[in-house]
Amino acid sequence: MNRLPGRVLARALSMALSAVLASKLRSVFVILAVALGIAALTLIVTAVDGANRMAYQIVDMFGPDAALVFGGNIKKRAVGQRSQTLTPEDARRIRDSLPGVYVVTPMRAKFDVTVRFEGRTAAGIVVVGATENYASTWNWPLSEGRDITAADVAEADKVCLLADKITRTLFGEASPLGRTVYVNNLPLTVIGRLAYRGFTGGGGGREVDDRVVLPITTLTSRFNMDRNHFAGLRVKFRESELMAEHGENLRALLREMHGLAPGADDDFTVLTADEVLSFLSMLKGGLMVFLGVTALAALSVGGFVLANLFSLSVSERAAEIGLKRALGARASAVMAQFLFEAALLTLAGGILGLFLGLSLGQLLTRLEILTIQFSWKAFFLALAGSQVVGLIFGLKPARQAASLDPVEALRAGG
């Protein structure tokens, strides 16, 4: 194709815009078809970005030097299997006998608790039982106040820490320090406020910013909970680069303490940050494959719709094409006009698809599946993807239009 001057290209673009506006129904079909594919592509990019953000949040919260031990084998979940298998003796032996350990923190929790302050109520709250130095143990800084101390735990004091969301629910922008909240009618004095974390976890889509933390002794005694077992243990090690070896040593010690025979399944679960990231990588990979196939199929459908409608358009506009050629328009100019039409339609489809994909992403965010946010990467990929579809699937009809013989085109149009 001969190189076209800028004036000819501008005229071809102007005529392409006029043709797009003149054929409204065809344009709507093409735009909608392309938009569906771009929406799926947008979801892929934003969902993967959301999964990456979640992974970083988990590592930050989990800690690269920590392991979580849960009672019961949550990876197998055998019917009737015991879940209360961790004892205070397990915690003591791990703290005293396992090389590299410097913190062992037991975990207990009570779910779906109601918390009140004066006339305000927060329902469905998680109440966590903790030992001293909860904030530093969980890499969760305090925005104000103090942490739980060993004395609070020893005396089973009626004190608590509030996470950010429940603080805002009960107190708005006011400080909660020194105030008394009622947790299922148990009065607790607020001694500290945990910084905003912005992360959903803990099962059931619960936000970590929507919890109350109190001494574990207060939790077990005031809510009549089992004091002989823990739901889990958080174990921190000095050498984070040796976490693989630490995890194996921890597992071996627990198997020995629980008297498990060789070949028998663990009656506990050990998780490290690496295992969590590995799981998230598998989840992200599956998400990319599923959405990738969906996006490719949707974009292909949009492309075929464009190609078929443009092929029909060539036949319908034969007289117009023949007249232009008879008046001196070059084949390259006709081809450029049709490619511009395809590009304009797919660009509109790309923009519509971007906003459609982001809207669907907000639905995923509200359902607390993934946090979807706008990204410039998604924006530019949506525009680039739409233009690729327009070029690939619009090229054949454009060549078909450019190759029409002027005399035959005028005759066919007449």
Solvent accessible surface area in square Angstrom, and as a share of the most:
residue,aa,sasa,rsa
1,M,160,0.71
2,N,102,0.52
3,R,229,0.83
4,L,18,0.09
5,P,69,0.43
6,G,55,0.53
7,R,207,0.76
8,V,44,0.25
9,L,65,0.32
10,A,62,0.48
11,R,165,0.60
12,A,5,0.04
13,L,75,0.37
14,S,64,0.42
15,M,56,0.25
16,A,0,0.00
17,L,89,0.44
18,S,67,0.43
19,A,16,0.12
20,V,16,0.09
21,L,106,0.53
22,A,83,0.65
23,S,39,0.25
24,K,140,0.59
25,L,128,0.63
26,R,26,0.10
27,S,7,0.05
28,V,75,0.43
29,F,108,0.45
30,V,0,0.00
31,I,36,0.18
32,L,94,0.47
33,A,14,0.10
34,V,0,0.00
35,A,2,0.01
36,L,108,0.54
37,G,0,0.00
38,I,0,0.00
39,A,4,0.03
40,A,10,0.08
41,L,37,0.18
42,T,1,0.01
43,L,22,0.11
44,I,22,0.11
45,V,14,0.08
46,T,1,0.00
47,A,1,0.01
48,V,24,0.14
49,D,25,0.13
50,G,3,0.03
51,A,6,0.04
52,N,49,0.25
53,R,77,0.28
54,M,45,0.20
55,A,15,0.12
56,Y,163,0.62
57,Q,70,0.31
58,I,27,0.14
59,V,34,0.20
60,D,92,0.48
61,M,27,0.12
62,F,15,0.06
63,G,0,0.00
64,P,82,0.51
65,D,27,0.14
66,A,0,0.00
67,A,0,0.00
68,L,19,0.09
69,V,0,0.00
70,F,58,0.24
71,G,7,0.07
72,G,3,0.02
73,N,13,0.06
74,I,60,0.30
75,K,134,0.57
76,K,122,0.52
77,R,176,0.64
78,A,59,0.46
79,V,159,0.91
80,G,79,0.75
81,Q,65,0.29
82,R,147,0.54
83,S,64,0.41
84,Q,69,0.31
85,T,9,0.05
86,L,0,0.00
87,T,39,0.23
88,P,62,0.39
89,E,80,0.36
90,D,6,0.03
91,A,6,0.04
92,R,107,0.39
93,R,72,0.26
94,I,0,0.00
95,R,112,0.41
96,D,93,0.48
97,S,61,0.39
98,L,15,0.07
99,P,93,0.58
100,G,20,0.19
101,V,12,0.07
102,Y,92,0.35
103,V,38,0.22
104,V,10,0.06
105,T,6,0.03
106,P,12,0.08
107,M,29,0.13
108,R,21,0.08
109,A,31,0.24
110,K,64,0.27
111,F,99,0.41
112,D,98,0.51
113,V,1,0.00
114,T,49,0.29
115,V,0,0.00
116,R,86,0.31
117,F,20,0.08
118,E,145,0.65
119,G,79,0.76
120,R,124,0.45
121,T,75,0.43
122,A,9,0.07
123,A,79,0.61
124,G,38,0.36
125,I,2,0.01
126,V,9,0.05
127,V,0,0.00
128,V,17,0.10
129,G,1,0.01
130,A,2,0.02
131,T,24,0.14
132,E,66,0.30
133,N,80,0.41
134,Y,5,0.02
135,A,9,0.07
136,S,75,0.49
137,T,8,0.05
138,W,30,0.10
139,N,49,0.25
140,W,4,0.01
141,P,87,0.55
142,L,50,0.25
143,S,69,0.45
144,E,49,0.22
145,G,44,0.42
146,R,105,0.38
147,D,26,0.13
148,I,1,0.00
149,T,56,0.33
150,A,59,0.46
151,A,63,0.49
152,D,7,0.03
153,V,19,0.11
154,A,82,0.64
155,E,125,0.56
156,A,30,0.23
157,D,47,0.24
158,K,82,0.35
159,V,18,0.10
160,C,0,0.00
161,L,0,0.00
162,L,0,0.00
163,A,0,0.00
164,D,9,0.05
165,K,81,0.34
166,I,0,0.00
167,T,0,0.00
168,R,112,0.41
169,T,61,0.35
170,L,1,0.01
171,F,12,0.05
172,G,23,0.22
173,E,149,0.67
174,A,48,0.37
175,S,53,0.34
176,P,0,0.00
177,L,66,0.33
178,G,58,0.55
179,R,99,0.36
180,T,56,0.33
181,V,0,0.00
182,Y,86,0.33
183,V,0,0.00
184,N,68,0.35
185,N,115,0.59
186,L,20,0.10
187,P,47,0.30
188,L,1,0.00
189,T,52,0.30
190,V,2,0.01
191,I,22,0.11
192,G,0,0.00
193,R,27,0.10
194,L,0,0.00
195,A,24,0.19
196,Y,152,0.58
197,R,38,0.14
198,G,26,0.25
199,F,22,0.09
200,T,45,0.26
201,G,16,0.15
202,G,59,0.57
203,G,45,0.43
204,G,82,0.79
205,G,26,0.25
206,R,69,0.25
207,E,51,0.23
208,V,2,0.01
209,D,0,0.00
210,D,32,0.17
211,R,32,0.12
212,V,0,0.00
213,V,0,0.00
214,L,0,0.00
215,P,0,0.00
216,I,14,0.07
217,T,49,0.28
218,T,0,0.00
219,L,0,0.00
220,T,13,0.08
221,S,44,0.28
222,R,129,0.47
223,F,33,0.14
224,N,144,0.74
225,M,37,0.17
226,D,62,0.32
227,R,156,0.57
228,N,103,0.53
229,H,43,0.19
230,F,26,0.11
231,A,45,0.35
232,G,0,0.00
233,L,0,0.00
234,R,0,0.00
235,V,0,0.00
236,K,12,0.05
237,F,1,0.00
238,R,160,0.58
239,E,63,0.28
240,S,46,0.30
241,E,137,0.62
242,L,75,0.37
243,M,11,0.05
244,A,78,0.60
245,E,95,0.42
246,H,12,0.06
247,G,10,0.10
248,E,108,0.49
249,N,66,0.34
250,L,0,0.00
251,R,96,0.35
252,A,62,0.48
253,L,22,0.11
254,L,0,0.00
255,R,34,0.12
256,E,124,0.56
257,M,44,0.20
258,H,45,0.20
259,G,64,0.62
260,L,44,0.22
261,A,60,0.47
262,P,136,0.86
263,G,83,0.79
264,A,42,0.33
265,D,78,0.40
266,D,18,0.09
267,D,30,0.16
268,F,3,0.01
269,T,4,0.03
270,V,19,0.11
271,L,36,0.18
272,T,13,0.08
273,A,6,0.05
274,D,94,0.49
275,E,71,0.32
276,V,23,0.13
277,L,58,0.29
278,S,62,0.40
279,F,122,0.51
280,L,14,0.07
281,S,65,0.42
282,M,135,0.60
283,L,89,0.44
284,K,51,0.22
285,G,32,0.31
286,G,43,0.41
287,L,45,0.22
288,M,89,0.40
289,V,103,0.59
290,F,137,0.57
291,L,21,0.10
292,G,26,0.25
293,V,99,0.57
294,T,58,0.34
295,A,4,0.03
296,L,125,0.62
297,A,54,0.41
298,A,23,0.18
299,L,28,0.14
300,S,34,0.22
301,V,90,0.52
302,G,0,0.00
303,G,0,0.00
304,F,121,0.50
305,V,44,0.25
306,L,0,0.00
307,A,20,0.15
308,N,93,0.48
309,L,43,0.21
310,F,0,0.00
311,S,39,0.25
312,L,109,0.54
313,S,4,0.02
314,V,2,0.01
315,S,77,0.50
316,E,140,0.63
317,R,32,0.12
318,A,9,0.07
319,A,40,0.31
320,E,65,0.29
321,I,3,0.01
322,G,0,0.00
323,L,96,0.48
324,K,37,0.16
325,R,58,0.21
326,A,61,0.47
327,L,142,0.71
328,G,60,0.58
329,A,33,0.26
330,R,97,0.35
331,A,37,0.28
332,S,10,0.06
333,A,17,0.13
334,V,4,0.02
335,M,26,0.11
336,A,10,0.08
337,Q,7,0.03
338,F,2,0.01
339,L,37,0.18
340,F,58,0.24
341,E,0,0.00
342,A,0,0.00
343,A,30,0.24
344,L,47,0.23
345,L,1,0.01
346,T,0,0.00
347,L,64,0.32
348,A,39,0.30
349,G,0,0.00
350,G,0,0.00
351,I,74,0.38
352,L,78,0.39
353,G,0,0.00
354,L,2,0.01
355,F,124,0.51
356,L,65,0.32
357,G,0,0.00
358,L,22,0.11
359,S,68,0.44
360,L,75,0.37
361,G,0,0.00
362,Q,72,0.32
363,L,92,0.46
364,L,46,0.23
365,T,41,0.24
366,R,185,0.67
367,L,109,0.54
368,E,78,0.35
369,I,96,0.49
370,L,15,0.08
371,T,67,0.39
372,I,3,0.02
373,Q,92,0.41
374,F,101,0.42
375,S,25,0.16
376,W,159,0.56
377,K,111,0.47
378,A,1,0.01
379,F,51,0.21
380,F,124,0.52
381,L,77,0.38
382,A,1,0.00
383,L,39,0.19
384,A,54,0.42
385,G,15,0.15
386,S,0,0.00
387,Q,62,0.28
388,V,80,0.46
389,V,10,0.06
390,G,2,0.02
391,L,104,0.52
392,I,108,0.55
393,F,42,0.18
394,G,0,0.00
395,L,51,0.25
396,K,157,0.66
397,P,1,0.01
398,A,0,0.00
399,R,142,0.52
400,Q,71,0.32
401,A,0,0.00
402,A,11,0.08
403,S,88,0.57
404,L,49,0.25
405,D,72,0.37
406,P,34,0.21
407,V,89,0.51
408,E,93,0.42
409,A,3,0.02
410,L,71,0.35
411,R,161,0.59
412,A,81,0.62
413,G,38,0.37
414,G,101,0.97
